[in-house]
């Protein structure tokens, strides 16, 4: 009977040790996700390390020029806003309903075979329609990406942009934690900057990007008052001293109408039907519930470790082995999964995220990839560090057990090799 109970205790200790390893590896990842992904410093560091603030003006400039010239009917004809019912029916028959939905929503780009089918439908049925009206005002479509980069840098230099973006990031996570009920961004410094020399420089950049003034536009521009509609064209350099003060006054009038702060996230108003419970649409309650669950994950491996101690440990030597080997195994597995995460991150970006970036945002893919990798690296870094700690503790305990004399006791159970 005693031998049976001893064997049963060892069996239960081994089961608890295996379950400890499994749950410890899961907790290693889930606990760090809770600590890191909901920490604003992870994203602020990723933005700084990727030099986003220095690159952003040129990047936004390319995106704005791309948005002004982008025609979805050329890049992806099924995304045209006005498609005749006959042509839509042809597309649906040639591509299938699910594939047509994916292409028309911009979730994916057509393959070469699909492009041929689309062209065949177009040749058979005819006009796809037009991409629709709207977009930027005409005077903004004259800007090149260099013009936009200069304008954005004038409005928001990298240091001020960093301050504003980090303020929004901090406010967003405070909102998700329920510490504030809305997220705002201060525009006071921006307005003060544009009311000074930066505003005049901005006006000169706007004028320089416009086509030369016609004689009629020049006459109207010189005769205009502060309250009249702005006439944007590029006047001769010798007339700028007479024209810029008029535009300065109009800029000041426009700035007076801008509030001192803008609301980024409004207070959440719960749906009376859904209530204010977690997973009912309330982002704050949902994030709190998810963080609570993730924060409790280390408890499970601790319970199994207690089981290992109860069923297997009968001496100091046994304790060092029963704890050391599972710690070492959990650390090795966690370290391996952490190191594998780097190529998996690249594969996830290339095979999943990259395919879902709309063509109009293609100019941002390189920066987006660097930012995504920086965030992933910040998360994996802490996982690898903690896995190494488990390895060191486990290996130290296991090796140290060979230097400890085993006490002979009637309750002692066989030790794991």
C-alpha positions as CSV (number, residue, x, y, z in Angstrom):
1,X,0.0,0.0,0.0
2,X,2.8,2.4,0.9
3,X,4.6,1.7,-2.4
4,X,1.3,2.4,-4.3
5,X,0.8,5.7,-2.5
6,X,4.4,6.6,-3.2
7,X,4.1,5.8,-6.9
8,X,0.7,7.7,-7.1
9,X,2.3,10.8,-5.4
10,X,5.2,10.8,-7.9
11,X,2.8,10.3,-10.8
12,X,0.7,13.3,-9.7
13,X,3.9,15.4,-9.2
14,X,5.0,14.6,-12.7
15,X,1.5,15.6,-14.1
16,X,1.6,18.8,-12.1
17,X,5.1,19.5,-13.4
18,X,4.1,19.0,-17.0
19,X,1.0,21.2,-16.5
20,X,3.3,23.8,-14.8
21,X,5.5,24.0,-17.9
22,X,2.6,24.4,-20.3
23,X,0.8,27.0,-18.2
24,X,4.1,28.8,-17.4
25,X,4.9,29.3,-21.1
26,X,1.4,30.5,-21.8
27,X,1.5,32.9,-18.8
28,X,4.9,34.1,-19.9
29,X,3.4,35.3,-23.2
30,X,-0.1,36.4,-21.9
31,X,1.2,38.3,-18.9
32,X,3.7,40.2,-21.0
33,X,1.0,41.0,-23.5
34,X,-1.0,42.5,-20.7
35,X,2.0,44.4,-19.3
36,X,3.4,45.6,-22.7
37,X,0.6,46.0,-25.2
38,X,-1.4,48.2,-22.8
39,X,1.7,50.3,-21.9
40,X,1.9,53.5,-23.9
41,X,5.8,53.5,-23.6
42,X,6.0,50.5,-25.9
43,X,4.5,52.5,-28.7
44,X,6.2,55.8,-27.9
45,X,9.6,54.0,-28.0
46,X,8.7,52.2,-31.2
47,X,7.8,55.5,-32.9
48,X,11.1,57.1,-31.7
49,X,13.3,54.1,-32.6
50,X,11.7,54.0,-36.1
51,X,12.4,57.8,-36.6
52,X,8.8,58.2,-37.5
53,X,8.6,61.9,-36.5
54,X,11.5,62.8,-38.8
55,X,10.0,60.7,-41.7
56,X,6.4,61.6,-41.2
57,X,6.3,64.9,-43.1
58,X,7.7,63.3,-46.3
59,X,5.5,60.2,-45.8
60,X,2.3,62.2,-45.4
61,X,3.3,64.3,-48.4
62,X,3.6,61.2,-50.6
63,X,0.3,59.9,-49.2
64,X,-1.5,63.2,-49.9
65,X,-0.2,63.4,-53.4
66,X,-1.2,59.7,-53.9
67,X,-4.7,60.4,-52.5
68,X,-5.1,63.4,-54.9
69,X,-4.1,61.4,-58.0
70,X,-5.3,57.9,-57.0
71,X,-8.0,56.4,-59.2
72,X,-9.4,53.1,-58.0
73,X,-10.9,52.4,-61.4
74,X,-7.4,52.2,-62.8
75,X,-5.9,50.2,-59.9
76,X,-8.8,48.0,-59.2
77,X,-11.9,48.5,-61.5
78,X,-14.3,46.7,-59.2
79,X,-13.8,49.5,-56.6
80,X,-15.3,52.1,-58.9
81,X,-18.2,54.0,-57.2
82,X,-20.4,53.8,-60.2
83,X,-20.7,50.4,-61.8
84,X,-23.6,49.5,-64.0
85,X,-25.8,46.5,-62.8
86,X,-24.9,44.6,-65.9
87,X,-21.2,45.0,-65.3
88,X,-21.6,44.1,-61.6
89,X,-23.4,40.9,-62.6
90,X,-20.6,40.0,-65.0
91,X,-18.0,40.6,-62.3
92,X,-20.0,38.5,-59.8
93,X,-20.3,35.6,-62.2
94,X,-16.6,35.7,-63.3
95,X,-15.1,36.2,-59.8
96,X,-17.7,34.8,-57.4
97,X,-19.6,36.7,-54.7
98,X,-17.0,36.3,-51.9
99,X,-14.1,37.3,-54.1
100,X,-15.9,40.3,-55.5
101,X,-16.7,41.5,-52.0
102,X,-13.0,41.2,-51.0
103,X,-11.8,43.1,-54.1
104,X,-14.5,45.8,-54.0
105,X,-13.9,46.5,-50.3
106,X,-10.1,46.9,-50.9
107,X,-9.2,43.9,-48.6
108,X,-7.2,42.3,-51.4
109,X,-5.9,43.2,-54.9
110,X,-6.9,41.2,-58.0
111,X,-4.5,38.6,-59.3
112,X,-3.4,38.5,-62.9
113,X,-6.1,35.9,-63.8
114,X,-8.7,38.1,-62.1
115,X,-7.5,41.2,-63.9
116,X,-8.0,39.3,-67.2
117,X,-11.6,38.3,-66.1
118,X,-12.3,41.9,-65.1
119,X,-11.0,43.2,-68.4
120,X,-13.1,40.7,-70.3
121,X,-16.3,41.8,-68.5
122,X,-15.3,45.4,-69.2
123,X,-14.9,44.7,-72.9
124,X,-18.2,42.8,-73.1
125,X,-20.4,45.1,-71.0
126,X,-18.6,48.5,-71.3
127,X,-18.3,51.6,-69.1
128,X,-17.4,51.1,-65.5
129,X,-18.4,54.5,-64.4
130,X,-16.3,57.3,-62.9
131,X,-14.5,57.3,-59.5
132,X,-16.8,60.0,-58.3
133,X,-16.4,63.6,-57.3
134,X,-14.8,64.9,-54.2
135,X,-11.3,64.8,-52.8
136,X,-9.0,67.7,-52.1
137,X,-9.7,71.3,-53.2
138,X,-8.1,72.3,-56.5
139,X,-5.5,74.5,-54.9
140,X,-4.2,71.6,-52.8
141,X,-3.9,69.3,-55.7
142,X,-1.1,71.6,-57.0
143,X,1.2,70.6,-54.2
144,X,4.0,68.1,-54.7
145,X,5.1,65.7,-52.0
146,X,8.0,68.1,-51.2
147,X,5.6,71.0,-50.9
148,X,3.5,69.0,-48.4
149,X,6.5,67.9,-46.4
150,X,7.7,71.5,-46.1
151,X,4.2,72.7,-45.1
152,X,3.8,69.9,-42.5
153,X,7.2,70.6,-41.1
154,X,6.3,74.3,-40.8
155,X,3.1,73.6,-39.0
156,X,4.4,70.9,-36.8
157,X,8.2,70.4,-36.4
158,X,9.3,66.9,-35.4
159,X,9.7,67.8,-31.7
160,X,6.3,69.4,-31.4
161,X,4.7,66.6,-33.4
162,X,6.3,64.1,-31.0
163,X,4.8,65.9,-28.0
164,X,1.3,66.0,-29.5
165,X,1.4,62.3,-30.6
166,X,2.7,61.0,-27.3
167,X,0.1,63.1,-25.5
168,X,-2.6,61.4,-27.6
169,X,-1.1,57.9,-27.0
170,X,-1.0,58.5,-23.2
171,X,-4.5,59.8,-23.3
172,X,-5.8,56.9,-25.3
173,X,-4.4,54.3,-22.8
174,X,-5.7,56.3,-19.9
175,X,-9.1,56.3,-21.6
176,X,-9.0,52.5,-22.0
177,X,-8.0,52.1,-18.4
178,X,-11.0,54.2,-17.4
179,X,-8.9,57.0,-15.9
180,X,-10.4,59.7,-18.2
181,X,-13.7,59.8,-20.0
182,X,-12.4,61.4,-23.2
183,X,-9.1,62.1,-25.0
184,X,-8.3,65.6,-26.2
185,X,-5.3,67.3,-27.8
186,X,-4.2,70.8,-27.1
187,X,-4.0,73.2,-30.1
188,X,-2.9,76.2,-28.1
189,X,0.8,76.0,-29.1
190,X,-0.1,75.2,-32.7
191,X,-2.3,78.2,-33.0
192,X,0.4,80.4,-31.3
193,X,3.0,79.1,-33.7
194,X,0.9,79.8,-36.8
195,X,0.1,83.3,-35.5
196,X,3.8,84.1,-35.6
197,X,6.5,83.8,-38.3
198,X,5.6,80.2,-39.1
199,X,2.2,81.4,-40.3
200,X,3.7,83.8,-42.7
201,X,6.1,81.1,-43.9
202,X,3.1,78.8,-44.4
203,X,1.4,81.4,-46.6
204,X,4.5,81.8,-48.7
205,X,4.7,78.1,-49.2
206,X,1.0,77.9,-50.2
207,X,1.4,80.7,-52.7
208,X,4.7,79.3,-54.2
209,X,2.9,76.0,-55.0
210,X,0.1,77.7,-57.0
211,X,0.2,78.5,-60.7
212,X,1.2,82.0,-61.6
213,X,-1.5,84.7,-61.1
214,X,-3.3,85.8,-64.2
215,X,-3.7,89.6,-64.6
216,X,-7.4,89.3,-63.5
217,X,-6.5,87.3,-60.4
218,X,-3.7,89.7,-59.5
219,X,-6.1,92.6,-59.8
220,X,-8.6,90.9,-57.6
221,X,-6.0,89.8,-55.1
222,X,-4.6,93.4,-54.7
223,X,-8.1,94.8,-54.4
224,X,-9.4,92.2,-51.9
225,X,-10.3,93.0,-48.3
226,X,-9.7,90.9,-45.2
227,X,-13.2,89.4,-45.4
228,X,-13.3,88.4,-49.0
229,X,-12.6,84.9,-50.3
230,X,-9.0,83.9,-50.5
231,X,-7.6,84.0,-54.0
232,X,-4.7,81.5,-54.2
233,X,-2.2,82.0,-57.0
234,X,1.5,82.7,-57.2
235,X,2.1,86.5,-57.5
236,X,5.3,88.1,-58.6
237,X,7.9,88.3,-55.8
238,X,7.9,92.1,-55.8
239,X,4.2,92.1,-54.9
240,X,4.5,89.8,-52.0
241,X,5.0,92.6,-49.4
242,X,1.6,94.0,-50.3
243,X,-0.3,90.7,-50.5
244,X,1.1,88.7,-47.6
245,X,-0.3,91.1,-44.9
246,X,-3.8,90.6,-46.3
247,X,-3.5,86.8,-46.1
248,X,-2.0,87.1,-42.6
249,X,-5.2,88.8,-41.4
250,X,-7.3,86.1,-43.0
251,X,-5.1,83.4,-41.4
252,X,-5.6,85.1,-38.0
253,X,-9.3,85.1,-38.5
254,X,-9.3,81.4,-39.4
255,X,-7.2,80.6,-36.3
256,X,-9.6,82.5,-34.1
257,X,-12.3,80.0,-35.1
258,X,-10.2,77.0,-34.1
259,X,-10.8,75.7,-30.6
260,X,-8.0,75.5,-28.1
261,X,-8.3,71.7,-28.0
262,X,-9.7,69.0,-30.2
263,X,-11.5,65.9,-29.0
264,X,-9.8,62.7,-30.2
265,X,-12.0,60.2,-28.4
266,X,-15.4,61.2,-27.1
267,X,-17.0,59.9,-23.9
268,X,-18.5,56.4,-24.4
269,X,-22.3,56.4,-24.3
270,X,-23.5,52.8,-23.6
271,X,-26.2,51.3,-25.7
272,X,-29.3,50.9,-23.4
273,X,-30.0,47.5,-25.0
274,X,-26.5,46.1,-24.6
275,X,-25.8,47.7,-21.2
276,X,-22.5,48.7,-19.8
277,X,-20.9,45.3,-19.2
278,X,-17.7,43.9,-20.6
279,X,-17.8,42.7,-24.2
280,X,-21.0,44.6,-24.8
281,X,-19.4,47.4,-26.8
282,X,-17.9,49.4,-23.9
283,X,-14.2,49.6,-24.8
284,X,-13.2,50.6,-21.2
285,X,-15.1,47.7,-19.6
286,X,-13.8,45.2,-22.2
287,X,-10.2,46.3,-21.8
288,X,-10.5,46.1,-18.0
289,X,-12.0,42.5,-18.2
290,X,-9.3,41.4,-20.7
291,X,-6.5,42.9,-18.6
292,X,-7.9,41.2,-15.4
293,X,-8.0,37.8,-17.1
294,X,-4.4,38.2,-18.5
295,X,-3.1,39.5,-15.2
296,X,-4.4,36.4,-13.4
297,X,-2.6,33.9,-15.8
298,X,0.4,33.5,-13.5
299,X,-1.8,32.1,-10.8
300,X,-2.4,28.8,-12.7
301,X,1.2,27.7,-13.0
302,X,1.8,28.7,-9.4
303,X,-1.1,26.3,-8.4
304,X,0.5,23.5,-10.4
305,X,3.9,24.3,-8.8
306,X,2.2,24.0,-5.4
307,X,1.0,20.6,-6.6
308,X,4.5,19.6,-7.5
309,X,5.7,20.6,-4.1
310,X,2.9,18.8,-2.3
311,X,3.2,15.5,-4.1
312,X,6.9,15.3,-5.0
313,X,9.1,17.3,-2.6
314,X,10.3,15.5,0.5
315,X,13.8,17.0,0.9
316,X,15.9,20.0,-0.1
317,X,17.5,17.9,-2.8
318,X,14.1,16.9,-4.1
319,X,12.8,20.4,-4.0
320,X,15.7,21.7,-6.1
321,X,15.1,19.0,-8.7
322,X,11.3,19.1,-8.7
323,X,11.4,22.9,-9.2
324,X,14.6,23.2,-11.2
325,X,13.7,20.9,-14.0
326,X,10.2,22.4,-14.8
327,X,11.7,25.9,-14.5
328,X,14.4,25.0,-16.9
329,X,12.0,23.3,-19.4
330,X,9.5,26.3,-19.3
331,X,12.4,28.7,-19.8
332,X,13.9,26.8,-22.8
333,X,10.5,26.5,-24.5
334,X,9.7,30.2,-23.8
335,X,13.1,31.3,-25.1
336,X,12.7,29.2,-28.2
337,X,9.2,30.6,-28.9
338,X,10.4,34.1,-28.2
339,X,13.3,33.7,-30.7
340,X,11.0,32.2,-33.3
341,X,8.7,35.1,-32.9
342,X,11.0,37.3,-35.0
343,X,10.7,35.4,-38.3
344,X,7.0,34.7,-37.5
345,X,6.5,38.5,-37.2
346,X,8.0,39.0,-40.6
347,X,5.8,36.2,-42.1
348,X,2.7,37.6,-40.4
349,X,3.4,41.1,-41.9
350,X,4.1,39.8,-45.4
351,X,1.4,37.2,-45.7
352,X,-1.4,38.9,-43.7
353,X,-1.1,42.6,-42.9
354,X,0.7,43.7,-46.1
355,X,-2.0,42.2,-48.3
356,X,-4.7,44.2,-46.5
357,X,-3.1,47.6,-46.9
358,X,-5.1,49.5,-49.5
359,X,-3.1,50.5,-52.6
360,X,-3.6,54.2,-51.7
361,X,-1.5,53.7,-48.6
362,X,1.3,51.7,-50.3
363,X,3.8,54.6,-49.7
364,X,3.5,53.9,-45.9
365,X,4.2,50.2,-46.0
366,X,8.0,50.4,-45.3
367,X,7.4,52.7,-42.3
368,X,4.5,50.6,-41.2
369,X,6.6,47.5,-41.3
370,X,9.4,49.1,-39.2
371,X,6.9,50.3,-36.7
372,X,5.2,46.9,-36.5
373,X,8.5,45.2,-36.0
374,X,9.6,47.7,-33.3
375,X,6.4,47.1,-31.3
376,X,6.8,43.3,-31.7
377,X,10.5,43.5,-30.7
378,X,9.6,45.5,-27.5
379,X,7.2,42.7,-26.6
380,X,9.4,39.8,-27.4
381,X,12.4,41.4,-25.7
382,X,10.8,41.1,-22.2
383,X,9.6,37.6,-22.9
384,X,13.1,36.4,-23.9
385,X,14.6,38.2,-20.8
386,X,12.1,36.5,-18.4
387,X,12.6,33.1,-20.2
388,X,16.4,33.5,-19.6
389,X,15.7,34.1,-15.9
390,X,13.7,30.9,-15.7
391,X,16.5,29.0,-17.4
392,X,19.1,30.4,-15.0
393,X,17.0,29.7,-11.9
394,X,16.0,26.2,-13.1
395,X,19.5,25.2,-14.3
396,X,21.1,26.5,-11.1
397,X,18.6,24.6,-8.9
398,X,19.1,21.4,-10.9
399,X,22.9,21.6,-10.9
400,X,22.9,22.6,-7.2
401,X,20.8,19.6,-6.3
402,X,23.8,17.4,-7.1
403,X,25.8,19.1,-4.3
404,X,23.1,18.6,-1.7
405,X,23.1,15.3,0.2
406,X,19.8,13.5,0.2
407,X,18.4,12.9,3.6
408,X,17.2,9.4,4.2
409,X,13.6,9.5,5.3
410,X,10.8,7.0,5.1
411,X,8.6,9.6,3.4
412,X,11.1,10.4,0.6
413,X,9.8,9.5,-2.9
414,X,12.0,8.7,-5.9
415,X,13.5,11.8,-7.4
416,X,13.3,12.7,-11.1
417,X,16.4,12.1,-13.1
